[in-house]
């Protein structure tokens, strides 16, 4: 037998291995970039420098959101040497058990890496890398620990920055920061485990404007994470940049004053500068000190308490609570009726209490008096004329046509839709339309009589306090508004472009003066419902509302603007379970107006009565 | 004795050139990888590159000696040389363990690895013994002895333990295969014990290399699909487990082979073909089933290890650390590399790839020179191996030829496994890249292997028969 042909088998083996390896290398080195990325992940470390967040000023240049220096206690496991756990635990005032579990926590939390290409989370804990062991220590705390750290190699302190709210108010507007969660990290490559981000309010809405630009240093590191050299001589490095300061239209003094007035009450105050749409203050009561939610430790202690509070201090009532507006809604009914031509200024209706209940007052012989007396039967009949215009012989079809027209007017006032203010948590309120009632009663099975409560601001209609304040601003402007907003300037640029657009309602400017005159009388003439809002040298125009509350005492509402001739402030006050609108909401509004316009309160007695009133526990 | 210029005429220059090329590239890579800025001098003997220079010097000197010594002594003293290397393998077992293996024999600050030299002894004795066997009249004794020559050092190596060298010793099977060695004498003895069976020869005994290859491939495929299940193409709803898929594939392959065989064969042979295919199918299925059964029965951590080697599992920072880092280094080289001394992952300083100057030296090379360099290096090795096959085949003496094949196959194994573990094609077993990796023992032993071959080849015309 001749075995010479067997050399072919052997040569085949050699050549195929050679070809196989050549193609494999071609794939690994040239075609596929998985391994290149993996190598970068291993050796080229990005060292990120997070800048302090942008600071925020109010309309008068007061710094209302600042940054404060804190310290993190950092840990590098590779440098730890015979750690005396008991002594260390005693130094930082933890239990030994807590120190131990913190090590595991770091490995499973901060020590993981999320690969955005493979969408996999892998352990990336490296003993040579620094991880924060304790976060957010104050100067006093770190001063106790730092001098003794020499005994514990592997631990050192590092400076960090956190929010500080010097005025202790505006929590519902400003929001708070919390660590980015897993979802945030996976969604946005900006965040790493342990980074803070805005969780609510302006901090959240303007997160990208406030967080600034991270500085990134690329360094080539060894397996022990020693920096070997800057990568590509620092060519790709960027410098950390704090974002430009932000200026709000908010008046922090007014905000703080409003919070003081609303203490021990539930409800809201929203004040807007009508000519610009800038929000001057937005009080949500009860509220909390924003400093309670600064830093992980504070959040850990205070957040559960706030979330468990039955009064819901974290709930942004001014934008999220949808209340029936009550009698303030009559103002729009009057405006729409004038625009539609179903009444004119001199139209009078008798105060027919068989239609709907009313209080005792003079006869509303024109629209001014009707507003002044807040006559329920008058607006019942006015709204019926809007809804049932007789455009169809079928009453039901007629109501459908009328309601559709009516809803369009309401939307033009920014009602029933989210206004688009620069804050989180907004709700649209509710303006029922034909579709809405069809769902409840069936097509052509409802008419004005079914939905009549809406004419006096009860029933299905609901507004947020922000929308109520905006309504006051619209009337002050005689028919137009800028979307209410907080931020006036971001660095050198103005507010977001959407806040520079004037929105016109569907009611012409000429129909506003009689309504405004009515509102003047509400406050300034005997027989008006809002006499408590009267001021000596400023003409306040307002409208009260008392919202029937099936669950308890009525809600007290008041919207107003002042001064009458050159409106500087438009305001809505809503006090839950406080009773008649003129009793509580009206004086609060006048105090706010006075504070804003004159910075002084002349009627100290009135102020004292409001401040001391405890209305929050009345059901 | 021959004069020196005669030697110069007859030496195989292409092979020698490959050797010099690889040694030079190896030195350069060791220098770049192990570079210490405090000792920048290439000949600094406190550094690995300085030492490697010294080892190359020693190896060249040993090569000169090989050329000066009368080559007949290798054949004459094959048994003593073999026994001496075995003796060293025994002695080393009593040495203190380094990294968990009794592999190093210390001489002062230097140490050698006897396992590297055992390959030379085994190659010499195997060539000497097998060349005396008449392949037409093999018997149990010749089979047992020639295999024992390989198995005894393997046994000693496994005691160290050194899995890499153990596997390298199976390269001698290729040599036996080339020479026509058959396991039939033993297999027939066993099979013919079955009453009524009387074979004269078995296909398995003679064609053991292709069979082994088939067995290995079948095992790997079985393990790969062992945990999977898939739908058959023609019956979409029927979900089969991996092993069923393997057996169906085997049946299809068997049927195709039968069709091919029956077309070529006569009527009587056709009957045989059916039997052969059926037996092959049965044996293969049994093998696949038992591999599957054994694998499923393994403890989870053993299973993990196997899955890791097969690339079914990822454990980048744990058990798979070395290979993952090595592959990242190789893969990040790109088309033309990061440049000499610019390896960011596999330099000793950065230390991301462990053993980057010895077992994983292909990493820094591939990282620095990219695909262009890798392709060049692979081409040099393949050229060298093919050159050795050519040299082997031109020998008139079977003794020379067997030795040449031994050298070729040892180098082939080292090359295939070493590069393979850098690119994820082979399990991580520590064996050096010949002529390239840092290390005195491997440099010297491979050089001696090669220089003996060059010496024998240069004298090929002196042999009349």
Interface residues (C-beta under 8 A of the other chain):
Chain A: X1 X3 X4 X6 X7 X9 X10 X11 X13 X14 X15 X17 X18 X20 X21 X22 X24 X25 X26 X28 X29 X30 X32 X34 X35 X36 X38 X39 X40 X42 X43 X44 X122 X123 X124 X220 X221 X222 X223 X224 X228
Chain B: X135 X136 X174 X177 X178 X179 X180 X209 X210 X316 X317 X324 X325 X327 X328 X329 X330 X331 X332 X333 X334 X335 X344 X345 X349 X350 X351 X352 X366 X370 X371 X374 X375 X378 X379 X381 X382 X385 X386 X389 X392 X393 X405 X408 X409 X412 X415 X416 X419 X420 X423 X425
